[in-house]
Amino acid sequence: MKYKVLWSNAHASDTFPDVFTNKRKAERWAAAWKREMVAIEPDAEARRDARNEYEWEVIEYVEPDTEAYVEDEQSLDYFNRHIAGDR
């Protein structure tokens, strides 16, 4: 099984590009990321806010089916070229 880290703060959320083969390693990496984000804040109040705003969750990662992805891209290309784009 593979894992990724989903992060969020008060303004945005996303997944980090790193893929982990061990859930515990992903958790340690995410905890270190949060500590680093809190540490760069300029004062105690900002660090307190950052501790509350920055969150993470380890999620299972399933590699995309590249063949299906290519078929989807080809379908989109066909649509753009022959249906939507050539009017």
C-alpha positions, -999 to +999 in steps of 0.1 A: +000+000+000+012+036-007+004+068+011+003+106+005+000+134+029-031+157+025-025+191+041-047+221+048-045+255+065-070+283+068-066+293+032-059+262+010-054+224+009-037+199-014-016+168-013+022+168-013+038+151-043+058+127-021+046+091-021+054+069+009+054+031+011+051+031+049+022+049+067+044+056+098+070+074+077+043+095+061+030+104+095+065+114+108+071+134+077+038+152+080+043+160+117+078+174+109+062+196+081+037+210+106+064+217+132+084+235+105+054+256+094+047+266+130+084+274+137+087+299+109+060+322+124+074+354+138+058+354+173+041+333+199+006+344+189+012+335+152+027+302+162-004+294+183-026+303+153-005+281+130-008+251+153-046+254+150-047+262+113-022+237+098-035+202+096-025+170+078-039+136+072-022+105+057-043+090+029-040+059+008-026+066-027-037+047-057-016+052-088-037+064-117-044+039-145-022+054-172-040+036-200-074+051-190-057+085-185-043+084-221-078+074-234-094+103-216-068+127-229-073+114-264-111+118-261-107+154-248-083+162-277-108+148-302-136+169-287-115+201-287-103+196-322-133+183-340-164+193-320-157+224-300-128+240-318-139+237-355-172+255-355 
